[in-house]
Amino acid sequence: MASVRDRRGIVVNLGACLPSAGCLGLGTGLTPHPLFTWLALLPALALALRAPARTAALVVFTAWLLGETNEWTYLTGQIGMPVGLVITFFLGFAAPAAGWTSPAPRVDCC
Protein backbone atom coordinates (compact mmCIF):
# COMPACT_ATOMS: atom_id res chain seq x y z
CA MET A 1 0.00 0.00 0.00
CA ALA A 2 1.35 3.41 -0.92
CA SER A 3 2.01 5.79 1.92
CA VAL A 4 0.66 9.32 2.07
CA ARG A 5 4.09 10.65 1.17
CA ASP A 6 4.23 8.47 -1.96
CA ARG A 7 0.77 9.60 -3.03
CA ARG A 8 1.71 13.23 -2.49
CA GLY A 9 4.79 12.74 -4.66
CA ILE A 10 2.70 11.20 -7.42
CA VAL A 11 0.25 14.10 -7.30
CA VAL A 12 3.07 16.66 -7.40
CA ASN A 13 4.73 14.88 -10.32
CA LEU A 14 1.45 14.71 -12.24
CA GLY A 15 0.82 18.34 -11.37
CA ALA A 16 4.06 19.24 -13.12
CA CYS A 17 3.76 16.75 -15.98
CA LEU A 18 0.23 17.35 -17.22
CA PRO A 19 0.38 21.16 -17.62
CA SER A 20 3.74 20.80 -19.34
CA ALA A 21 2.36 18.17 -21.71
CA GLY A 22 -0.69 20.31 -22.44
CA CYS A 23 1.42 23.37 -23.23
CA LEU A 24 3.71 21.30 -25.45
CA GLY A 25 0.70 19.90 -27.25
CA LEU A 26 -0.61 23.40 -27.93
CA GLY A 27 2.81 24.82 -28.72
CA THR A 28 3.87 22.22 -31.28
CA GLY A 29 2.29 20.61 -34.32
CA LEU A 30 0.93 22.00 -37.57
CA THR A 31 -0.69 25.09 -36.01
CA PRO A 32 1.47 25.90 -32.99
CA HIS A 33 0.95 28.71 -30.53
CA PRO A 34 4.51 29.84 -29.71
CA LEU A 35 3.72 31.22 -26.26
CA PHE A 36 2.75 27.75 -25.04
CA THR A 37 6.07 26.35 -26.23
CA TRP A 38 7.94 28.91 -24.15
CA LEU A 39 5.85 28.16 -21.07
CA ALA A 40 5.71 24.40 -21.53
CA LEU A 41 8.49 23.14 -19.32
CA LEU A 42 8.24 25.71 -16.54
CA PRO A 43 6.17 23.44 -14.23
CA ALA A 44 8.48 20.49 -14.82
CA LEU A 45 11.61 22.57 -14.35
CA ALA A 46 10.17 24.07 -11.16
CA LEU A 47 9.77 20.49 -9.93
CA ALA A 48 13.41 19.86 -10.84
CA LEU A 49 14.50 22.36 -8.19
CA ARG A 50 13.08 20.19 -5.40
CA ALA A 51 12.84 16.65 -6.76
CA PRO A 52 15.66 14.19 -7.36
CA ALA A 53 17.25 14.45 -10.80
CA ARG A 54 15.89 11.08 -11.93
CA THR A 55 12.31 12.03 -11.00
CA ALA A 56 12.57 15.40 -12.73
CA ALA A 57 14.01 13.79 -15.86
CA LEU A 58 11.18 11.23 -15.91
CA VAL A 59 8.56 13.97 -15.56
CA VAL A 60 10.08 16.02 -18.38
CA PHE A 61 10.44 12.93 -20.58
CA THR A 62 6.80 11.96 -20.00
CA ALA A 63 5.56 15.52 -20.54
CA TRP A 64 7.49 15.84 -23.80
CA LEU A 65 6.31 12.45 -25.02
CA LEU A 66 2.66 13.24 -24.20
CA GLY A 67 2.95 16.69 -25.75
CA GLU A 68 4.17 15.24 -29.03
CA THR A 69 1.23 12.91 -29.43
CA ASN A 70 -0.73 15.70 -31.14
CA GLU A 71 1.30 14.87 -34.25
CA TRP A 72 0.57 11.12 -34.18
CA THR A 73 -2.45 11.14 -36.51
CA TYR A 74 -0.75 13.44 -38.98
CA LEU A 75 2.48 11.45 -39.13
CA THR A 76 0.95 7.97 -39.25
CA GLY A 77 -2.29 8.75 -41.13
CA GLN A 78 -1.75 11.70 -43.43
CA ILE A 79 1.90 11.18 -44.31
CA GLY A 80 1.89 7.40 -43.83
CA MET A 81 5.09 7.27 -41.81
CA PRO A 82 5.75 3.82 -40.27
CA VAL A 83 4.73 3.54 -36.61
CA GLY A 84 8.20 2.42 -35.52
CA LEU A 85 9.75 5.47 -37.12
CA VAL A 86 7.24 7.79 -35.43
CA ILE A 87 7.95 6.22 -32.04
CA THR A 88 11.68 6.61 -32.64
CA PHE A 89 11.07 10.20 -33.69
CA PHE A 90 9.10 10.93 -30.50
CA LEU A 91 11.62 9.21 -28.22
CA GLY A 92 14.47 10.96 -30.00
CA PHE A 93 13.09 14.35 -29.01
CA ALA A 94 11.91 13.40 -25.52
CA ALA A 95 15.23 11.92 -24.36
CA PRO A 96 17.34 15.08 -24.81
CA ALA A 97 14.60 17.14 -23.14
CA ALA A 98 14.89 14.89 -20.09
CA GLY A 99 18.66 15.31 -20.14
CA TRP A 100 18.35 19.08 -19.86
CA THR A 101 16.96 18.74 -16.34
CA SER A 102 20.07 17.02 -15.00
CA PRO A 103 21.84 19.17 -12.45
CA ALA A 104 25.31 20.44 -13.17
CA PRO A 105 28.03 18.50 -11.34
CA ARG A 106 29.32 20.13 -8.19
CA VAL A 107 32.89 21.32 -8.26
CA ASP A 108 34.81 21.83 -5.06
CA CYS A 109 37.11 24.75 -5.58
CA CYS A 110 39.18 24.49 -2.42
N, C-alpha and C positions, 0 to 999 in steps of 0.2 A: 504494500500500500504506500502510495506517495505521501510524503510528509507535507505539511503546510508550506514549508520553505521551498520544497521542490515545485509545488503548484504555483507558488508566487513567482518563481523563476521562469516557469513556462509561460505564465501570463505576461510577464515583463518582456520575454523574448518575442512572443507573438505580437505584443504591443509595439515593438520596434520593427518587426518583420512585415507585418501586413500593411501599414501605411507606406513603408518604403516600396513594397511590391506594387501597391496601387499607384503611387507616383511614377514608378518606372513604367508601368503599363500605359499610363496616360502620356508620359514624356517620350516614349519611343514608338516605333511603328510607322505606318504610312502617313498618318496625319498627327505628328507629335505636337505637343504643347511644351515648348522649351522650358518654361518656368518649372514644370513638374520634374523635369530631368535634373535641374539644379537642386531642387529640394528633396529629391528622392532618398538619398542615403543619410540625410541628417538624423532621423530617428535611430537608424542602425549604428551610425558612428557615435551618437550620444551614448548608446548602450556600450560601445567599445571602451568608453572611459571608465566604466565600473565593472564590466564583466571580464572574465578570463578571455584571453586572445582566441582560444579555440571556439568558445561560445560565440563571440562577436563575429568571427570568420564564418561560422555556420549560419548565423542569422543573415549576414550580408549575402552569402552564397544562395541561400534559400530565397531571399527577397529578389535578388537579381534573376534567378531562374523563374520564379513566379511572374515577375514583371515582363519577361520576354515571351511569355506564352500568348500574348496578344498577336504575335506574328505567326503562330502555329498554322492556322487555317490558310493564311496567305501562302506560306512557304510550302506546305504539303499539298494544298488543294489547287490554288491558282497557278503556282509555278510548277508544281509537280516534283518538288525536290524529295529525294528519298528520306524516309523517316530517320534512319540512322545518321544521315548527314545533318539533318536538322538538330537532332539531339546533340551531336558533336559540336555543332555550331553554338547551341545554347550553353553547353558546358564549357566551351572554349572562352566564352565571354564572362561566365559567372565565376570561374576559378580565379582569374586575375583580380576581379573585384573583391573577392574574399581575401586575397593576399594583401590588398591595400590596407586592411584593418590591423595587420600585424604590428605590434609595437616595435619601435626602434630598439636595438640592443643597447643596454646600459654600458657606459664606458666609465671606468674609474680613472680619474685623472691623476690622483695622487696616491 
